[in-house]
Amino acid sequence: MLKINIKKGMILMDKVLGIIAEYNPFHNGHLYQLNKAKKETNCKYSIAIISGNFTQRGLPSILNKWDKTRLALLGGVDLVIELPLLYSISSAENFADGAIKILNSLNIIDYLSFGVESSNFEVLNLIADVLLDEPCDFKSLLNIELSKGLSFPKARANALNEFLHLNNCSILDFISSPNNILGIEYLKALKKYNSNIYAYPVLRLKSEYNERKINSDIASSTAIREALLNQKYSEIKNVVPENCFDFLMQKITDDEIVLNLSAFEKQILYRLRMMSIEEIADLPDVSEGLEFSLKNASISCNSLSSLIESVKSKRYTYTRIQRILLYVLLNITKHDMVLSKNITPYVRIIGFNEKGKFLVSKISSLNPNLKVITSVKKFIDNCDDSDLKFLLEKDICATNIYAMGYDNNKVTSQLDYTNNIVII
């Protein structure tokens, strides 16, 4: 397995593996990646940066961030850190950038492992170089492709294919899969920040990222969520760890699971109908008159599925529109996203085991000025950095809104204040 050397750094302790994930939900594929990466990199410790209650695909997480953390720890992760909302629901570039900034700030990560669909990692690294530097010829090709009305991912893939001209190799195959796209963005961010972290990609097994059927003991998160939605629980049992399956079944019994974006359908449609054209235009990823289409669709459609079908096009993909609808729900503006790109986020500890507890101590001792959150209330009360407080307030707001997606009335708001760190 190839190890891409971004920059060799000093090892201060036993090796530490970093993983960036959504774990929506944690499944056998995640377990395989974690175990394989730890074994082949000889890492004693592992740290996962995970998205919270909402994800980069423009969907709510089926389990809340504390439940996801518990399953990750039971699966073998030692320390779980939350990726703040503004990164977790952002484009692949900002998602990766925010997570890498956190991993870099810890100063103890030796390797970053991530899943990819291609075994030709050198090409992924080459693409990352082009996208980081953006040569003039590449920019010209990209503008030509965008002028055809294509979505940005499709236009960028075409431009890269034309720019690189690799023999017997289609760039389109490399950049058309979501995991490869994220992998490239991780490599870009590592290069951008001149990181000491080695990139260690792991080839995905058996299932594609968007595969909707379960055919073996390894299935995509998409397929598992689809099976949950259709109550095909027996199919799920073989593709997630046993403790994960039991936990999921209990959460379903307790009505503490959020299966899709339709759980917030009325809130989103209400917000869109109340928003002005100017407010819709100020949402991230909205451009070229999409605000008018969204406004009209919100008035004429009574479901999110019909609204999305009404406005999606070659330029605006299904996932991009779903993310925009999350921005509507969570009141995220373009200014908010710019802010996230210009700061280094805090380190929000969500859970750890005994080894993870040691890692928290090591991180704190090595980085006395690092903003580490173990108590939300203490951080809000004592932090003098208005940008970081704003970042955390968005997380708190997102948790409060997420709780509205449950079918029961037992779960209250303000869970960021009342829920303890998960300790296994």
GUDOVO-907540 format. One record per residue: x, y, z of N, C-alpha, C in turn. Coordinates in steps of 0.05 Angstrom, whole numbers, plus 5000, padded with zeros to 4 digits. Layout:
XYZXYZXYZ
...
END
This chain:
501749765000500050005000501850255000
501250434982502950674979502650865003
504750985011504751195032505751445019
504051655017504851895004506252075024
508752145020510252305039509852595033
508252745048507853025044510253175056
510953115081513353225094513953055118
516352975121517052805143517352975168
516052895190516153045215517452885237
517653005259518852875283516752715297
517452475306515552315322516052365351
514052465365514352535393513552315412
512252105402511151895419510451665401
509151455412508151245395506451355373
506451225350505151345327502151375331
501051585318498151655321496951665293
494751535289493251535264490951735266
490651885245488352065243486451975221
483851995227481751925208479752145207
478752215184476652415180474152265170
471952275183469652105176467052235184
464952115172462252185180461051965198
461851715194460851485209457751495211
456551495187453651535186452251305172
452151065186453250995212455950855209
457250795232459650635232459050355223
460550255203459949985192462549825188
462249585176464549405173466749525155
465949685136467949815119469750005135
468450155153469950335170471850175189
470849955199472449785217474849675202
474349585177476549485161478749695156
477849935149479750155143481350215168
480050245191481350315216483450105224
482649845223484449635231486849605212
486249625186488349595166490349825168
489350065171491150295172492850285198
491650215220493150195245495349985243
494649755231496549535229498849615210
498249715187500249765166501950015172
500950195188502550435195503850395222
503250175236504250115262503550335282
501050435280500150645298498850515323
499650615346498550515372495950655379
495650905370493351075377491851165352
489351225356487651325333485851555342
485651755325483951985330482152025306
479552045311477652095289476452375292
476552525270475152775268472452705254
470252735268467652655255465752895253
464152885232462053085230460053045252
458553255259456653235281453953135272
451953305276449153215272448253255243
449753395227449153425198451653375182
451253285157453553185142453953325115
456253255103457153395079455353325055
453853115056452053045034449453205035
449153385055446753535058444553385072
445353205090443453035104443853055134
441753005150442252965178443652705183
445252685204446352435212444052265224
444052005218441951835229442051815259
444551835270444951835299446152095307
445652195331446852445340449852395345
451252615349454252595349455252445373
453852435396454752275419454351975414
452151915401451651625394453651535374
454251695353456351625334459051585347
459551765366462151745381462351485396
460151405409460251155425460850915406
459550905383460050685364462950685353
463950925349466750955339468750855360
468250925385469950835407469850535411
467350425409467050135411468349995388
468550135365469850015341472850025342
474050175361476950175363478250445361
476750655356477850925356478351005385
480551155390481351225417480351495426
480251685408479351955414477652065391
475352185398473552295377473352595382
473852745360473653035360471553115340
469853305347467753395328468853585308
468153545282468653745261466353945263
466954205268464854395271462954405247
460554485252458354485232459154625206
460354855207460855005183462754855164
464254675174465954505157464454245149
463054135168461853865163459653875142
458354115138456254135117457154295093
459754335091460854505069461654335045
462754465025463754325002466054135010
466853954992468953764998471553915005
472054144992474554294997474654405025
472454535034472454655060472154445082
470654225076470454005094473253895101
474853835080477553735084479353935097
479154185088480954395098480554425129
478054435137477454475166478554235182
478153995172479053755187482053745188
483353805167486353805167487454025185
486154255186487054465205486954365233
484854215240484654105267486853895272
487153705254489253495257492053625259
492653825243495253955245495654085272
493554215282493754365307494454185331
493853925329494353735351497353685354
498853695332501753655333502553375342
500753175339501552905347500852695326
499652785304498652595283500952525265
501452265261503452165243502352095215
499951975215498751885190495851975188
494952035164492152075159491251855140
489251705148488251485131485451565121
484951505095482351555083481751355061
479251295057478451105037478451225009
479251074989479151154961478150924944
477150994920476250784901478250704881
480550844881482650774861485250694875
486550494863489150414874491450574863
490950744843493150904832493351174847
494651154870494751384888496551614877
498451534860500151744848498551944832
496551844818494852014802493252204820
492252094842490752264861492552494871
495052424876496952624886497552834864
497752744839498252924817495953114813
493453014815491153184813491153384835
491853304859491953494882493853714877
496153654864498153864857496954064838
495553974818494354154798492254324811
490554204827488354364839489354554860
491654494873492754684892493954924878
495554874857496955094843495155234822
493255084811491455194790492955354768
494555224752495955354730493955504712
494955704698493255874681491855704660
493255524647492055354626489755184637
490055094662487954934674485555114680
486055354690483855534696482255604670
483655634648482255694623480455464614
481555224617479954984610477554964628
477855024654475655004673473455204666
474255444659472255654651470655574626
472055444608470755354583468655144590
469354954608467454744616465154854632
465655054649463455174664461555324646
462655444625460955594606458955414592
459355154593457454964581455054904599
455055024623452854974641453154724658
455554614659456054374675456254444705
455754244722456254284750459254314754
460054444776462954494781464554234782
463654024796465153774797465553654769
463453654752463653544725465553724708
465253984710466954164694469854134702
470354104728473154074738474353814728
472753594729473653334719474453354690
472753474674473353504645475853664640
476153884655478554054652481053904660
480953754681483353594690484053384669
481953264658482453054638483853174613
483053414606484253544583487053644589
487453744614489953864622492153654626
491553434638493653244646494353044623
492352964607492852784584494552544592
493852394612495352164621494751924603
496851794594496551554577495151334592
493251214578491750974588490551034616
489751284620488651354647486551574643
484051514651481951714649481651864676
482252124676481952284700479052274710
477152254690474352244698473752024717
475051794713474651564731475651624760
477751784761478951844787477252054803
476252244789474952474802471952464802
470852234794467952214793466852084818
468551964835467551834859468052014883
466052024901466252214924468652164942
469351904947471651854964474251954952
474551914926476952014912477052314914
474752444910474652734911475552834939
474452714960475352784987478252724991
479152504981482052434984483852634972
483052734948484652944934484653194951
482353264963482153504979483853475004
483953235016485753195039488653245031
489453135008492153164999492753464994
490853604981491253884977491754035003
490053985023490254125048492954065062
493753805061496353735073498653895060
498553915034500554065019500354365025
497954465026497454755030498654845057
498354675077499354755104502154635110
503454525089506154415092506254225116
504254045117503853875140505953665143
506453585168508253365174506853095173
504353095167502752845168503052695141
503552425144503552255120500652185112
500152185086497552095076497751795071
495751645081495751355078493051265067
492651275041489951195030489550885033
487050815036486250535038484150475017
484550285000482750214979480150104990
477850214982475250114991474749834981
473449674997472849404990469949374981
469449224959466849114951464649304944
464249514960461949694954462849974946
461350084928461750364919460450554940
461450804940460550994959457551044958
456451044933453551104929451950854924
453150614927451750364923449350344942
446950284931444550284947443650004955
445049804946444249524953446349394971
445449214987447249065005447548784994
449948724985450448464972452448294987
453748395007455848245021456048345050
458348285063458648375090459848655092
460448775069461349055067459249205050
458149425061456149585047456749875052
455850045033456250335036454350445057
455050675068453250805087450650875074
450750945048448251005033446450765033
447450525027445850285027444650215054
446250265075445350205102443050405110
443450655103441350845109438750785094
439150695069436850625052435350385065
436850185075435649955087434150035113
435350215128434050315152431450455146
431450615125429150765116426850575108
427650355096425650165086425149935106
426249965130425949775152426849485145
428949465129430149215122432449155141
431749115166433749095187435448845185
434248625174435848385172438248415153
437948585133440148635114442448775128
441848945148443849105160445648945179
444448735191445848585212448648485204
448948415179451548295170453548505161
452848755160454648955149455549165169
454749135194455649315216456549135239
458349235256459149075280456649015297
456748795311454448705326453448915346
455349045360454449245380453249485366
454049545342452849755326449949685319
449549445310446849355302444949365326
445849265349444149265372443449555381
445449725378445050005386443050145367
443350095341441550205321438650115327
438349855332435649755337434349885362
436049925382435050055407434150345401
435750485385435150765379432550785362
432150585345429650575329427250535348
427650355367425450305386424850555403
426950705409426650945426425851195409
425551155383424951385365427151605367
429651525370431851705371433751675347
432551695324434051655299432751845278
434351965262433452155241434252045214
432351945199433051795175433651955150
432452185147433052355123432252645128
432752805107432253095109429353165112
427552975104424653025105423753065134
425352985153424653025181424453325188
425653485171425653775175424153925152
422553775138421253875113419654135119
417954135139416254365144417954605152
419954565169421654785177423154915153
424154745135425654845112423754995093
421454885087419555015069418555275081
418055275107417255525121419355735118
421855665124424055855123424355965095
424255795074424555895047422256085039
419856015047417656185040417756455054
418956465077419256715092421656885083
423656755071426156895064425657065039
427057285038427057455014428957344993
428657434969430457354947433357414955
433757644967436557724975437657534996
435957445014436957265035437556995023
435956895004436556644992439156664975
439556894962441956934946444456934963
444156994989446357005008447056735020
445656525011446356255020448856145006
450556005020452855885006451955704983
453555694961453055534938450755624920
449455854927447255964910448456174892
448056144866449056334847447456324821
447956504803446756504776443756474776
442456614794439556624793438156384806
439656204819438355984833436456074854
436956304866435156404887432256434877
431856504852429156534842427856264839
429356074829428255794826427555684853
429255724873428655624900426255754912
425956014908423656154919421056064906
421156044880418655954866417955664873
419955494875419455214882418355184911
419355354929418355334957415455404959
414555574941411655654941409955444927
410955324906409355134890409554854899
411654784915412054504924411454474954
410254254961409654194989411453975000
413453884985415353684995418153754986
420153665001422853724994423653574969
422653324966423353164942422453304917
419953414917418953544893420453814889
421253944910422754194907425454134895
426853934904429453864893429253794864
427253624857426953544829426353794812
425053994823424254224808426654404801
428654414819430854604815433554474807
433754214809436354094802436754104771
439254114764439954144735442754034731
443854074707446553994702448554144720
447854394725449654564741449354504771
446854454780446354414808445654124814
447453984827447053694832445153664856
444153414859442353354881443653404908
446153324911447553364936447953664942
448553814922449054104926446454234935
444254164923441654284931440954204960
441453944967440953864994442654025014
445154085007446754245025445654525028
444654635006443454905006440954905025
439454685024437054665041437954645071
440254525076441254525104442054815112
443254965093443955235099441455395106
439255345092436655465098435855395127
435755145133434855045159436555155182
439155175178441055245199441955535198
440755685180441355975178444356025174
445455895153448255935146448556115122
450256315124450556515102453356485089
453656615067456256615054458456735072
457656935087459657055105460556855126
458756685135459456475155461556295144
461156215118463056025106465856155101
465756415094468356555091469856565118
468356615139469556625166470856355172
469456135166470555865172473255815158
473455925134475855885118478256045128
477656255144479856435152480756395181
479656185194480456135222481355845225
482855795247483455525255481455445277
479855235273477755175292478855065319
477155065339477754945365477854645362
478554515384478554215386476454135406
474154045396471953975413472053675418
472653595443472753315451469953205455
469252995441466652875443466752615459
469052465456469252215471472052095470
472651915489475151785488475051525505
477051355501477451125518479951185535
481050985548483351035566485751135550
486151025527488451115510487851405500
485351455494484551725485484851925507
484351845531484752035554487752115556
489451925551492351995550492952185527
491652145504492052325481491252605487
488952635501487952905508490053045526
491152895545493253015562495653095546
496452915527498852975511498453215493
496053235481495453465464495553725480
494353725503494353965520497054045529
498753855536501453925545503254025522
502853915498504454005475503554265464
500954335468499854575455498354745476
499754875494498455025516496555245506
496855345482495155555472492855455455
492755195451490655075434487955095449
485855175434483155185446481854905446
481954775468480854505472478354535488
476154425477473554445491472754175504
472554175530471453945544468854025558
468354285562465854385573464954615556
462654585543461554805526461055055542
459855025565459155255581461655415589
463755275598466255405606467455555582
467355425559468555555535466955805528
464355785527462656015520463156245540
463356175566463656375587466356515586
468456355579471156455582472656535556
471656445534473056485509472856785500
475156905494475157185485475457205454
475256975440475456975411472656965400
471657185389468857205380468357015356
470356965339469956785317469556505326
471156415345470956135355468256105370
467456305385464956295399462656275379
462856425357460756405336460656125324
463056015319463255745308461855545326
462355565352461155375371458155425374
457255675373454455745375452855615352
454155605329452855475306452455175311
454455055324454254765331451954725351
451754905371449654875391446954905378
446655105361444155155347443354905330
445354795316444854555299443854325316
445054285340444154065357441254105366
440554355373437854425381435854365359
436654435334434854385312434654085305
436953955307436953665302435053515320
434853595345433053465364430153475356
429453665339426753695329426053475308
428153335299427753125279426852865291
427052835317426152585330423052565330
422152315329419252275331418152275359
419952255379418952265407419252545418
418052585441418252845454420052845479
421552625482423252605506425852765503
426852785479429452925475429053225475
430553365491430253645493432453785478
432554055479434654205467436954245487
438954395479441254465496442854215504
442954015487444453765493447453815494
448354025480451254085481452054175509
450254275524450754355552450354125572
448453945566447653745586448953465581
449653405556450953145550453853145558
454752935571457452915579459152805557
461852835559463652705541463252395543
463252265520462851975520465451845528
465351675549467751535559467251235558
468951095544468750805542471050685559
END
